[in-house]
Amino acid sequence: MLSIPLGIAVALAVNYIMFVFMRLLFGAMLAGTFLSLYVARLELCDPPHRLVVTMGAGFCWVAGELLLPGLALAWKEWRILQGGLTLGLALLATCWWFPSLFLESARWLLATRQLEKGKRVLQVLAEGNGVHLDEEFYTQEHLLAERDSLPEGEHLPQYQSICKVFSTRVIWKNSLILSFTAFIGSGIRHCFTRNLTPYAPRFYFPYYLLAVSEAVALLFLCLTVDHFGRRGVLLVSTILTGVSSLLLLALTQYLTVWLILVLSVLGILASQAMAALSVLFAGEVLPTVVRGAGLGLLLAASTVGQAAAPLMDIHNSRGFFLHHVVFASFAILSVLSIMLLPESSHRPLPDSLREGEHQRRPPLFHSRRRHKDHMPLLSPHPAAGPYDPDSYARLVTATKKMLGTRHASGSCRGRQLLLEPPRPEGAQEEK
C-alpha cells in the first residue's frame, strides 16, 4: 500500500532529484513486498511442496521480466509505463480487504505466541479446504501440546530481533555463508554478460538471455534439488560458476568464439541457480522468529553484488578485469564454506533459535552401508556364532539332562568336571 503513492509520485516527478528520491523509496517498498511474499509462501507450504511453490513464483517473476519490454514498446512514454505498473500494485493491495486471499503466516503467529490470531488463521485455512474440525483442535492446549515434551527450563519461541542472530553460532554461520554465495551469484553475473557484447546486440540479447537463463536455472533446480539436496546442488552450481569464470579469465585469447559463448552461458546459468538456491536455502535454515529479518539481510547482500556491476563501466571499463578476478576468487573460496552448511531438504522449518542452533552438518557423501567396529566383548547384542553365549548355555543344559538320565547315581561328579574349569593342585588338596 505504501508503494502505490510512491509509484504515482515517481510518475509525476518534476525534476531529476525528485525522481531519484521517489524511485529510491519506491524500490525499497517493492523489496519489502517481495520479501513478505517470499516468506509467506515458504511458511505456508509443507516440506514436499516448498521447492515447487518457490520455483513457480520464480517463473512468474521471469514472465514479468519478459513482459516488461512489450509494455515499454506499447507505452512509449515512461510516465504511462510507471502508472501502469502502479495500477498492478493497486490490484495486489486489494487483498488487504480479503484476508482469505492473503493470510498471515500461522507458523509465525504460533512461534511468537499469538495464539488467538493463529487460531483464526487455521480456521480459515481449514474451512477454505473444506475441512471442519472440532473446537478442541483450536484450544491453546492442543496448539502448544509440544510444550509438555520440552525439558524443564525450555520456553516456547518468542519474537526475536535480528540482533539475536549475531549472538548465535550456527545460525550466524549459515546466514553468513549463504549471504556470501548470494552476493557472488549476483555480482559475477555481469562479468559473463560482458563477454557476449562483441558477438551480439548490446541491449536486447543480454536482457532476454538473462531472463531465459533464469527460467532454465529455476527448471534445473526443480529437477535436481529434491533428489540431490540443497547443499549438493549449491556446491555444484558454485563450482561451475568458478570454473567458467577462471577459464574465461585465463584462456579468452586462445578460445574460439563459440566456446566463449558456451562458457559465458554456462556461467550465467550457474550463477542464476546459485543466487536463487541461496535464498531458498536461507529461508529453510533460518528460524521462523527471525526468518524475515535474516532473508532481508541476505537479499541486501545480493543487491550489493548487483550494484557492483556499474563499477566496471568507470574509466572505460578498466576495472572489469579486477572485478572479474575478485568474484572468481570468491566463488572458489565459497566452495569450502558450503560444506559447512546443514541439509534442509524434506525437513520441517525450524521455529525457534534453539531449533536453528541444533542443525548439524551431515556428511557430504551418504553411505548406505554403515561400517562399524563390532567388539564381541563390548557389544550389547553379540551376533550368533560358534561361541555365542546363548547357544553355549543351551548346550550345557542339554548335556546336564543327558547325563542325568544315563548316570543317575554318579553323575554329579561328572557334571562338575565338565562344567567347572580345572583347579590348581593346591586348591584341590584344600578341598
C-alpha positions in Angstrom: 0.0 0.0 0.0 2.9 2.3 0.6 4.3 1.6 -2.9 1.1 2.9 -4.6 1.5 6.7 -3.6 5.3 6.4 -4.2 4.8 5.0 -7.6 2.4 7.8 -8.5 4.9 10.3 -7.2 7.6 8.8 -9.5 5.3 9.2 -12.5 4.6 12.8 -11.5 8.2 13.8 -10.8 9.0 17.3 -12.0 12.8 17.2 -11.7 15.7 14.7 -11.6 16.2 14.9 -7.8 12.6 14.2 -7.0 12.6 11.3 -9.5 15.7 9.7 -7.9 14.5 10.2 -4.3 11.0 8.8 -5.0 12.4 6.0 -7.1 14.6 5.0 -4.2 11.7 4.9 -1.8 9.6 3.0 -4.4 12.3 0.4 -4.8 12.5 -0.1 -1.1 8.8 -0.7 -0.8 9.0 -3.2 -3.7 11.8 -5.0 -1.9 9.6 -5.3 1.2 6.7 -6.7 -0.9 9.0 -9.3 -2.5 10.4 -10.3 0.9 7.0 -10.6 2.6 5.5 -12.7 -0.3 8.6 -15.0 -0.3 8.4 -15.7 3.4 4.7 -16.2 3.4 4.9 -18.8 0.6 7.7 -20.6 2.3 5.9 -20.9 5.7 2.5 -21.8 4.1 3.9 -25.0 2.4 4.8 -28.4 3.7 8.3 -29.7 3.0 7.4 -31.7 -0.2 5.9 -28.6 -1.9 8.2 -25.8 -0.8 10.5 -26.1 -3.8 7.7 -26.3 -6.4 5.8 -23.3 -5.0 9.0 -21.2 -4.7 10.2 -22.0 -8.2 6.7 -21.4 -9.5 6.8 -17.9 -8.1 10.2 -17.5 -9.7 8.7 -18.4 -13.1 6.1 -15.7 -12.6 9.0 -13.3 -11.9 10.6 -14.3 -15.2 7.3 -13.9 -17.0 7.2 -10.3 -15.7 10.7 -9.6 -17.0 9.8 -10.9 -20.4 6.6 -8.9 -20.5 8.2 -5.6 -19.5 9.8 -4.8 -22.9 6.5 -5.4 -24.6 4.8 -3.0 -22.2 7.6 -0.4 -22.8 7.1 -0.8 -26.5 3.3 -0.3 -26.2 3.5 2.6 -23.8 6.4 4.6 -25.1 6.1 7.3 -22.5 7.8 6.2 -19.3 5.3 8.1 -17.1 2.5 6.0 -18.6 4.5 2.8 -18.0 5.1 3.8 -14.4 1.4 4.5 -13.9 0.5 1.1 -15.4 2.9 -0.7 -13.0 1.5 1.2 -10.1 -2.0 0.1 -11.1 -0.9 -3.5 -10.9 0.3 -3.0 -7.4 -3.1 -1.4 -6.5 -4.8 -4.6 -7.7 -2.5 -6.6 -5.4 -3.2 -4.3 -2.5 -6.9 -5.2 -2.7 -6.0 -8.4 -0.9 -5.9 -6.4 2.3 -9.7 -6.4 2.3 -9.9 -10.1 1.6 -8.0 -11.8 4.3 -8.7 -15.3 2.9 -6.6 -14.4 -0.2 -3.5 -13.4 1.7 -3.4 -14.8 5.3 -0.9 -14.1 8.0 1.6 -17.0 8.5 0.1 -19.4 11.1 3.6 -20.7 11.7 4.9 -17.3 12.6 1.8 -16.5 14.8 2.2 -19.7 16.8 6.0 -19.3 17.1 5.6 -15.8 18.5 2.8 -17.0 20.9 0.0 -15.1 19.2 -2.5 -17.9 19.8 -5.8 -16.2 19.1 -4.7 -14.9 15.7 -3.1 -18.3 14.9 -6.4 -20.0 15.8 -8.4 -17.7 13.4 -5.9 -18.3 10.5 -6.0 -22.1 11.0 -9.8 -22.0 11.0 -9.9 -20.0 7.7 -7.4 -22.4 6.1 -9.4 -25.5 7.2 -12.7 -24.1 6.1 -11.2 -23.0 2.7 -10.1 -26.6 2.2 -13.5 -28.0 3.1 -12.3 -29.4 6.4 -14.4 -28.8 9.5 -12.5 -29.5 12.7 -13.8 -29.7 16.3 -13.3 -26.7 18.5 -11.0 -28.7 20.7 -8.4 -28.7 17.9 -8.0 -24.9 18.3 -7.5 -24.8 22.0 -4.3 -23.4 23.4 -3.5 -26.8 25.0 -3.7 -28.5 21.6 -1.9 -25.8 19.6 1.0 -25.9 22.0 1.0 -29.5 23.0 4.7 -29.8 22.4 5.3 -27.6 25.4 4.9 -30.5 27.7 7.5 -32.5 25.8 10.2 -29.9 26.3 12.7 -30.3 29.1 12.3 -28.2 32.2 13.6 -24.7 31.7 12.9 -24.6 27.9 10.4 -21.9 26.7 8.3 -21.5 23.7 9.7 -19.5 20.8 9.0 -15.8 21.1 9.6 -12.8 18.9 13.3 -12.1 18.5 15.0 -9.2 16.9 17.7 -9.6 14.3 20.3 -8.7 16.9 19.8 -12.1 18.4 21.2 -13.7 15.3 24.6 -12.2 16.0 24.7 -13.9 19.4 24.2 -17.3 17.9 26.8 -19.6 16.4 25.2 -22.0 13.9 22.5 -19.6 12.7 25.0 -16.8 12.2 27.4 -19.1 10.4 24.7 -20.4 8.0 23.4 -16.8 7.3 26.9 -15.5 6.6 27.8 -18.3 4.2 24.5 -18.1 2.2 24.8 -14.3 2.1 28.3 -14.7 0.7 27.1 -17.1 -2.0 24.1 -14.9 -2.9 26.5 -11.9 -3.2 28.8 -13.8 -5.5 26.0 -15.2 -7.7 24.5 -11.8 -8.3 27.8 -9.9 -8.7 29.6 -12.2 -11.1 26.7 -12.5 -13.5 27.5 -9.2 -15.2 31.1 -10.5 -15.9 29.7 -13.2 -18.1 27.3 -10.9 -20.0 30.2 -8.5 -20.8 31.8 -11.4 -22.8 28.7 -11.5 -25.0 28.7 -7.9 -26.1 31.2 -8.3 -29.0 29.1 -11.1 -30.5 25.5 -9.9 -30.1 23.4 -6.7 -29.9 24.3 -4.6 -26.9 20.9 -4.4 -25.1 18.2 -6.8 -26.3 20.2 -10.0 -26.5 21.8 -9.8 -23.0 18.5 -8.8 -21.4 16.5 -11.7 -22.9 19.4 -14.1 -22.3 19.4 -13.3 -18.6 15.6 -13.7 -18.4 15.6 -17.0 -20.3 18.6 -18.3 -18.4 16.9 -17.6 -15.1 14.0 -19.7 -16.2 16.3 -22.5 -17.2 18.1 -22.3 -13.9 14.8 -22.5 -12.0 13.9 -25.5 -14.0 17.2 -27.1 -13.2 16.6 -26.5 -9.5 13.1 -28.1 -9.7 14.6 -31.3 -11.3 17.6 -31.7 -9.1 17.3 -30.1 -5.6 14.8 -32.6 -4.1 16.8 -35.6 -5.4 20.4 -34.4 -4.6 19.8 -32.0 -1.7 20.2 -28.3 -1.3 23.8 -28.4 -0.3 25.0 -30.6 -3.1 23.3 -28.6 -5.9 24.6 -25.4 -4.4 28.1 -26.8 -4.3 27.9 -27.9 -8.0 26.5 -24.5 -9.1 29.3 -22.7 -7.3 32.0 -24.9 -8.8 30.6 -24.4 -12.3 30.5 -20.7 -11.8 34.1 -20.5 -10.5 35.5 -22.8 -13.2 33.7 -21.0 -16.0 35.0 -17.7 -14.7 38.6 -18.9 -14.4 38.6 -20.4 -17.8 37.4 -17.1 -19.3 39.9 -15.2 -17.4 42.9 -17.3 -18.4 42.1 -18.6 -21.9 39.9 -15.9 -23.5 42.7 -15.1 -26.1 43.0 -18.8 -27.1 39.4 -19.8 -27.2 37.1 -19.8 -30.2 34.0 -17.7 -30.4 31.5 -20.5 -29.8 33.5 -21.8 -26.8 33.5 -18.3 -25.2 29.7 -18.2 -25.8 29.2 -21.6 -24.2 31.3 -20.8 -21.1 29.5 -17.5 -20.7 26.1 -19.0 -20.9 27.1 -21.8 -18.6 28.4 -19.2 -16.1 25.2 -17.2 -16.3 23.1 -20.3 -15.7 25.2 -21.5 -12.8 25.3 -18.0 -11.1 21.5 -17.7 -11.5 21.0 -21.1 -9.9 23.5 -20.2 -7.2 21.7 -17.0 -6.2 18.2 -18.5 -6.3 19.1 -21.5 -4.3 20.9 -19.4 -1.7 17.7 -17.5 -0.9 15.7 -20.7 -0.7 18.3 -22.4 1.4 18.5 -19.5 3.8 14.7 -19.4 4.2 14.7 -23.1 5.2 17.6 -22.9 7.7 16.6 -19.6 9.4 14.2 -19.9 12.4 10.7 -18.6 12.0 11.1 -15.9 14.6 13.9 -14.2 12.6 13.3 -15.6 9.1 12.1 -12.3 7.6 14.9 -10.2 9.0 17.5 -12.8 8.1 16.3 -13.1 4.5 16.3 -9.3 4.3 20.0 -9.2 5.1 20.7 -11.9 2.5 18.7 -10.1 -0.2 20.6 -6.9 0.8 23.9 -8.7 0.2 22.6 -10.0 -3.2 21.7 -6.4 -4.1 25.1 -5.2 -3.2 26.5 -7.7 -5.7 24.3 -6.4 -8.4 25.2 -2.8 -7.6 28.9 -3.7 -8.1 28.3 -4.2 -11.9 28.2 -0.4 -12.8 31.7 0.0 -11.3 33.1 -1.9 -14.3 31.9 1.0 -16.6 34.0 3.6 -14.8 37.1 4.8 -16.6 36.4 2.9 -19.9 36.0 -0.5 -18.2 39.5 -0.5 -16.7 38.1 -2.2 -13.6 36.5 -5.1 -15.4 39.4 -7.5 -15.1 39.9 -6.8 -11.4 36.2 -7.1 -10.8 36.2 -10.5 -12.6 39.3 -11.7 -10.7 37.9 -10.8 -7.3 34.5 -12.5 -7.9 36.1 -15.6 -9.4 38.3 -15.9 -6.3 35.3 -15.5 -4.0 33.5 -18.3 -5.9 36.3 -20.7 -5.4 36.6 -19.8 -1.7 32.9 -20.3 -1.2 33.1 -23.9 -2.2 34.9 -24.7 1.1 32.3 -22.8 3.1 29.3 -24.5 1.5 30.5 -27.8 3.0 29.8 -26.4 6.5 26.0 -25.9 5.8 23.3 -28.3 7.0 20.9 -30.1 4.7 17.3 -28.8 4.8 15.7 -30.9 2.0 12.4 -32.6 3.1 12.8 -31.3 6.7 10.4 -29.1 8.7 11.3 -25.5 9.1 12.9 -24.5 12.4 10.7 -22.2 14.6 12.9 -21.2 17.5 16.5 -20.1 17.9 17.2 -23.4 19.7 16.0 -25.5 16.8 18.1 -23.4 14.4 21.2 -23.9 16.6 20.7 -27.7 16.6 21.1 -28.0 12.9 24.2 -30.0 12.2 26.3 -30.6 9.1 25.7 -34.0 7.5 28.4 -35.9 5.7 28.9 -34.9 2.1 28.5 -38.4 0.8 25.9 -40.6 2.4 26.8 -44.3 2.6 24.0 -46.9 2.5 26.1 -49.4 4.4 27.3 -48.4 7.8 30.6 -49.8 8.7 31.0 -50.2 12.5 33.6 -51.9 14.6 31.9 -54.9 16.4 33.7 -55.8 19.5 32.3 -59.1 20.9 33.3 -58.3 24.5 31.6 -54.9 24.5 28.7 -55.4 22.1 25.3 -55.4 24.0 23.8 -57.7 21.3 26.5 -60.1 20.1 25.8 -61.9 16.9 25.2 -65.6 16.8 28.4 -67.6 16.1 30.4 -70.6 17.2 30.9 -69.0 20.6 27.5 -67.4 21.1 26.7 -67.4 24.9 23.1 -68.3 24.3 24.0 -71.3 22.2 26.6 -72.4 24.8 24.0 -72.1 27.6 21.5 -74.3 25.7 24.3 -76.8 25.0 25.2 -77.0 28.7 21.5 -77.5 29.7 21.1 -80.3 27.2 24.3 -82.0 28.4 23.0 -81.9 32.0 19.8 -83.5 31.1 21.5 -86.2 29.1 24.0 -87.0 31.9 21.2 -87.0 34.4 19.2 -89.7 32.6 22.2 -92.1 31.9 24.1 -91.8 35.2 21.6 -91.2 37.9 23.9 -92.3 40.7 27.4 -90.9 39.8 26.6 -88.0 37.5 27.1 -85.2 40.0 30.9 -85.6 39.9 30.9 -86.0 36.1 28.9 -82.8 35.5 31.1 -80.9 37.9 34.2 -81.9 36.0 32.5 -81.0 32.7 31.2 -77.6 33.8 34.0 -76.4 36.1 37.4 -75.4 34.9 40.4 -77.4 36.2 41.6 -76.1 39.6 45.2 -75.7 40.7 46.7 -78.6 42.7 46.8 -76.6 45.9 43.1 -75.8 45.6 42.3 -79.5 45.0 44.2 -80.5 48.1 42.5 -77.9 50.2 39.1 -79.2 49.0 
